[in-house]
């Protein structure tokens, strides 16, 4: 049924076929072609994406657990951020993507004001890193790619309320969140901004950033009430939409896209980028290492 529907769509729009990863290869029946490498190669035709997960420098308090970060506007932190941006410039990005809603005009306007000397950078990673890097590369604009979707935990709470035994799955959530914030706080207080960003972008840290959803929320299920899975699915959906927006801003095979985002999004965005035939992952660690 899906094959017939796909053929009908192609026919209706005058398409011989929809492009796939296999169109650039000679396909042999019975032979599964090798998957493309995760990381970008020297002669890679895919769009290169450098994902950097960050803590929220402005302490917005928007998450379930929030880091109490120190003031990034003090001279010491400003010098550290300048050093980070200088290293990131070696990636030579053609576009800088930021965690603001797709289609938003206020943030690109704010960036232009910054370039023109009419705006002082505020305590946000969007500005401190994103704006700085875009100006360092002499870009005309920045690219918001976010999708705002709230995570409704009401159904989750009701399911646990009706089935108290399911509460055991959530028992360690508070401790886990406090540990994560304490760990990030320790990294920041004992090191530079660059060192902290390096640590939270290591493979182990990226894996830990995602594990809480699978450990605490996903097991909350009773019969056909999949409140835990639906909660996790909403988080995946937001990140899938964010990733889809990379397609909207990447209109040239020569694009090299730098993405600065909250660290919690990086596990999903990295997976989507690495498994897409259109993009490849640039390892952030060489750019963050001091």
Secondary structure by P-SEA (a helix, b strand, c coil): caaaaaaaaaaaacccccccccccccccccccccccccccccccccbbbbbbbbccccccccccccccccccccaaaaaaaaaaaaaaccccccccccccccccaaaaaaaaaaaacccccccccccccaaaaaaaacccccccbbbbbbbcaaaaaaaaaacccccccccaaaaaaaaaaaaaaaaaaaccaaaaaaaaacaaaaaaaccccccccccccccccaaaaaaaaaaaaaaaaaaaaaaaacccccbbbbbbccccaaaaaaaaaaacccbbbccccccccc
